[in-house]
Amino acid sequence: MSVIVRKLFKHGGSYAVDIPMDFVKNAGTKEVILESTPKKLSIRPKAELDTIESEPLFAEFITALAVDAMKHP
């Protein structure tokens, strides 16, 4: 695992970060998933098998659906 420090820069109405070519080659993909929490921003390669179930808030969403379904049968 490699760790490097990069600065964000403005790119249109967004921010961007340069990712070294070696990192992209090692990931084997040019698509990434961004995950954000109040204390953490993660960038990870998008796998072929990534599904909605792998989304961080999916379990919370399903729970909310179940609770709502029980309130309004």
Distance bins in CASP14 RR format, pairs under 12 A and 6 or more apart:
PFRMAT RR
TARGET T0000
AUTHOR 0000-0000-0000
RMODE 2
METHOD distances of the structure
MODEL  1
1 23 0 0 0 0 0 1 0 0 0 0 0
1 26 0 0 0 0 0 1 0 0 0 0 0
1 44 0 0 0 0 0 1 0 0 0 0 0
2 19 0 0 0 0 0 1 0 0 0 0 0
2 20 0 0 0 0 1 0 0 0 0 0 0
2 22 0 0 0 0 1 0 0 0 0 0 0
2 23 1 0 0 1 0 0 0 0 0 0 0
2 26 0 0 0 0 1 0 0 0 0 0 0
2 27 0 0 0 0 0 1 0 0 0 0 0
3 20 0 0 0 0 0 1 0 0 0 0 0
3 23 0 0 0 0 0 1 0 0 0 0 0
4 17 0 0 0 0 0 1 0 0 0 0 0
4 18 0 0 0 0 0 1 0 0 0 0 0
4 19 0 0 0 0 1 0 0 0 0 0 0
4 20 1 0 0 1 0 0 0 0 0 0 0
4 22 0 0 0 0 0 1 0 0 0 0 0
4 23 0 0 0 0 1 0 0 0 0 0 0
4 43 0 0 0 0 0 1 0 0 0 0 0
5 17 0 0 0 0 0 1 0 0 0 0 0
5 18 0 0 0 0 0 1 0 0 0 0 0
5 20 0 0 0 0 0 1 0 0 0 0 0
6 15 0 0 0 0 0 1 0 0 0 0 0
6 16 0 0 0 0 1 0 0 0 0 0 0
6 17 1 0 1 0 0 0 0 0 0 0 0
6 18 1 0 0 1 0 0 0 0 0 0 0
6 19 1 0 0 1 0 0 0 0 0 0 0
6 20 0 0 0 0 1 0 0 0 0 0 0
6 23 0 0 0 0 0 1 0 0 0 0 0
6 41 0 0 0 0 0 1 0 0 0 0 0
6 43 0 0 0 0 0 1 0 0 0 0 0
7 15 0 0 0 0 1 0 0 0 0 0 0
7 16 0 0 0 0 0 1 0 0 0 0 0
7 17 1 0 0 1 0 0 0 0 0 0 0
7 18 0 0 0 0 1 0 0 0 0 0 0
8 14 0 0 0 0 1 0 0 0 0 0 0
8 15 1 0 1 0 0 0 0 0 0 0 0
8 16 1 0 0 1 0 0 0 0 0 0 0
8 17 1 0 1 0 0 0 0 0 0 0 0
8 18 0 0 0 0 1 0 0 0 0 0 0
8 19 0 0 0 0 0 1 0 0 0 0 0
8 41 0 0 0 0 1 0 0 0 0 0 0
8 43 0 0 0 0 0 1 0 0 0 0 0
9 15 1 0 0 1 0 0 0 0 0 0 0
9 16 1 0 1 0 0 0 0 0 0 0 0
9 17 1 0 0 1 0 0 0 0 0 0 0
9 18 0 0 0 0 1 0 0 0 0 0 0
10 16 1 0 0 1 0 0 0 0 0 0 0
10 17 0 0 0 0 0 1 0 0 0 0 0
11 17 0 0 0 0 1 0 0 0 0 0 0
11 18 0 0 0 0 0 1 0 0 0 0 0
14 34 0 0 0 0 0 1 0 0 0 0 0
15 34 0 0 0 0 0 1 0 0 0 0 0
15 41 0 0 0 0 0 1 0 0 0 0 0
16 34 0 0 0 0 0 1 0 0 0 0 0
16 43 0 0 0 0 0 1 0 0 0 0 0
17 23 0 0 0 0 0 1 0 0 0 0 0
17 32 0 0 0 0 0 1 0 0 0 0 0
17 34 0 0 0 0 0 1 0 0 0 0 0
17 41 0 0 0 0 1 0 0 0 0 0 0
17 43 1 0 0 1 0 0 0 0 0 0 0
18 24 0 0 0 0 0 1 0 0 0 0 0
18 43 0 0 0 0 0 1 0 0 0 0 0
19 25 0 0 0 0 0 1 0 0 0 0 0
19 26 0 0 0 0 0 1 0 0 0 0 0
19 27 0 0 0 0 1 0 0 0 0 0 0
19 29 0 0 0 0 0 1 0 0 0 0 0
19 30 0 0 0 0 1 0 0 0 0 0 0
19 32 0 0 0 0 1 0 0 0 0 0 0
19 34 0 0 0 0 0 1 0 0 0 0 0
19 43 1 0 0 1 0 0 0 0 0 0 0
19 44 0 0 0 0 0 1 0 0 0 0 0
19 45 0 0 0 0 0 1 0 0 0 0 0
20 26 0 0 0 0 1 0 0 0 0 0 0
20 27 0 0 0 0 0 1 0 0 0 0 0
21 27 0 0 0 0 0 1 0 0 0 0 0
21 28 0 0 0 0 0 1 0 0 0 0 0
21 30 0 0 0 0 0 1 0 0 0 0 0
22 28 0 0 0 0 0 1 0 0 0 0 0
23 29 0 0 0 0 0 1 0 0 0 0 0
23 30 0 0 0 0 0 1 0 0 0 0 0
23 32 0 0 0 0 0 1 0 0 0 0 0
23 43 0 0 0 0 1 0 0 0 0 0 0
23 44 0 0 0 0 0 1 0 0 0 0 0
23 45 0 0 0 0 1 0 0 0 0 0 0
24 30 1 0 0 1 0 0 0 0 0 0 0
24 31 0 0 0 0 0 1 0 0 0 0 0
24 32 0 0 0 0 1 0 0 0 0 0 0
24 43 0 0 0 0 0 1 0 0 0 0 0
24 45 0 0 0 0 1 0 0 0 0 0 0
25 45 0 0 0 0 0 1 0 0 0 0 0
26 45 0 0 0 0 1 0 0 0 0 0 0
27 33 0 0 0 0 0 1 0 0 0 0 0
27 43 0 0 0 0 1 0 0 0 0 0 0
27 44 0 0 0 0 1 0 0 0 0 0 0
27 45 1 1 0 0 0 0 0 0 0 0 0
27 46 0 0 0 0 1 0 0 0 0 0 0
27 47 0 0 0 0 1 0 0 0 0 0 0
28 44 0 0 0 0 0 1 0 0 0 0 0
28 45 1 0 0 1 0 0 0 0 0 0 0
28 46 0 0 0 0 0 1 0 0 0 0 0
28 47 0 0 0 0 1 0 0 0 0 0 0
28 48 0 0 0 0 0 1 0 0 0 0 0
29 43 0 0 0 0 0 1 0 0 0 0 0
29 44 0 0 0 0 0 1 0 0 0 0 0
29 45 1 0 1 0 0 0 0 0 0 0 0
29 46 1 0 1 0 0 0 0 0 0 0 0
29 47 1 0 0 1 0 0 0 0 0 0 0
29 48 0 0 0 0 1 0 0 0 0 0 0
29 50 0 0 0 0 0 1 0 0 0 0 0
30 45 0 0 0 0 1 0 0 0 0 0 0
30 46 0 0 0 0 1 0 0 0 0 0 0
31 43 0 0 0 0 0 1 0 0 0 0 0
31 44 0 0 0 0 0 1 0 0 0 0 0
31 45 1 0 0 1 0 0 0 0 0 0 0
31 46 1 0 1 0 0 0 0 0 0 0 0
31 47 0 0 0 0 1 0 0 0 0 0 0
31 48 0 0 0 0 1 0 0 0 0 0 0
31 50 0 0 0 0 1 0 0 0 0 0 0
32 41 0 0 0 0 0 1 0 0 0 0 0
32 42 0 0 0 0 1 0 0 0 0 0 0
32 43 1 0 1 0 0 0 0 0 0 0 0
32 44 1 0 0 1 0 0 0 0 0 0 0
32 45 1 0 1 0 0 0 0 0 0 0 0
32 46 1 0 1 0 0 0 0 0 0 0 0
32 47 0 0 0 0 0 1 0 0 0 0 0
32 50 0 0 0 0 0 1 0 0 0 0 0
33 41 0 0 0 0 0 1 0 0 0 0 0
33 42 0 0 0 0 1 0 0 0 0 0 0
33 43 1 0 0 1 0 0 0 0 0 0 0
33 44 1 0 1 0 0 0 0 0 0 0 0
33 45 1 0 0 1 0 0 0 0 0 0 0
33 46 1 0 1 0 0 0 0 0 0 0 0
33 47 0 0 0 0 1 0 0 0 0 0 0
33 50 1 0 0 1 0 0 0 0 0 0 0
33 51 0 0 0 0 0 1 0 0 0 0 0
33 54 0 0 0 0 1 0 0 0 0 0 0
33 55 0 0 0 0 1 0 0 0 0 0 0
33 56 0 0 0 0 1 0 0 0 0 0 0
34 40 0 0 0 0 0 1 0 0 0 0 0
34 41 1 0 0 1 0 0 0 0 0 0 0
34 42 1 0 0 1 0 0 0 0 0 0 0
34 43 1 0 1 0 0 0 0 0 0 0 0
34 44 0 0 0 0 1 0 0 0 0 0 0
34 45 0 0 0 0 0 1 0 0 0 0 0
34 46 0 0 0 0 0 1 0 0 0 0 0
34 55 0 0 0 0 0 1 0 0 0 0 0
34 56 0 0 0 0 0 1 0 0 0 0 0
35 41 1 0 0 1 0 0 0 0 0 0 0
35 42 1 0 1 0 0 0 0 0 0 0 0
35 43 0 0 0 0 1 0 0 0 0 0 0
35 44 1 0 0 1 0 0 0 0 0 0 0
35 46 0 0 0 0 0 1 0 0 0 0 0
35 50 0 0 0 0 0 1 0 0 0 0 0
35 54 0 0 0 0 0 1 0 0 0 0 0
35 55 0 0 0 0 1 0 0 0 0 0 0
35 56 1 0 0 1 0 0 0 0 0 0 0
35 57 0 0 0 0 0 1 0 0 0 0 0
36 42 1 0 0 1 0 0 0 0 0 0 0
36 43 0 0 0 0 0 1 0 0 0 0 0
36 56 0 0 0 0 1 0 0 0 0 0 0
36 57 0 0 0 0 0 1 0 0 0 0 0
37 56 0 0 0 0 1 0 0 0 0 0 0
37 57 0 0 0 0 0 1 0 0 0 0 0
40 56 0 0 0 0 0 1 0 0 0 0 0
42 56 0 0 0 0 1 0 0 0 0 0 0
44 50 0 0 0 0 1 0 0 0 0 0 0
44 54 0 0 0 0 0 1 0 0 0 0 0
44 56 0 0 0 0 0 1 0 0 0 0 0
46 54 0 0 0 0 0 1 0 0 0 0 0
46 55 0 0 0 0 0 1 0 0 0 0 0
47 54 0 0 0 0 1 0 0 0 0 0 0
48 54 0 0 0 0 0 1 0 0 0 0 0
50 56 0 0 0 0 0 1 0 0 0 0 0
50 58 0 0 0 0 0 1 0 0 0 0 0
51 58 0 0 0 0 1 0 0 0 0 0 0
52 58 1 0 1 0 0 0 0 0 0 0 0
52 59 0 0 0 0 0 1 0 0 0 0 0
52 61 0 0 0 0 1 0 0 0 0 0 0
52 62 0 0 0 0 0 1 0 0 0 0 0
53 59 0 0 0 0 1 0 0 0 0 0 0
53 61 0 0 0 0 0 1 0 0 0 0 0
53 62 0 0 0 0 1 0 0 0 0 0 0
55 61 0 0 0 0 1 0 0 0 0 0 0
55 62 0 0 0 0 0 1 0 0 0 0 0
57 63 0 0 0 0 0 1 0 0 0 0 0
57 64 0 0 0 0 1 0 0 0 0 0 0
58 64 0 0 0 0 0 1 0 0 0 0 0
58 65 0 0 0 0 0 1 0 0 0 0 0
59 65 0 0 0 0 0 1 0 0 0 0 0
59 66 0 0 0 0 0 1 0 0 0 0 0
60 66 0 0 0 0 0 1 0 0 0 0 0
60 67 0 0 0 0 0 1 0 0 0 0 0
61 67 0 0 0 0 0 1 0 0 0 0 0
61 68 0 0 0 0 0 1 0 0 0 0 0
62 68 0 0 0 0 0 1 0 0 0 0 0
62 69 0 0 0 0 0 1 0 0 0 0 0
63 69 0 0 0 0 0 1 0 0 0 0 0
63 70 0 0 0 0 0 1 0 0 0 0 0
64 70 0 0 0 0 0 1 0 0 0 0 0
64 71 0 0 0 0 0 1 0 0 0 0 0
65 71 0 0 0 0 0 1 0 0 0 0 0
65 72 0 0 0 0 0 1 0 0 0 0 0
66 72 0 0 0 0 0 1 0 0 0 0 0
66 73 0 0 0 0 0 1 0 0 0 0 0
END
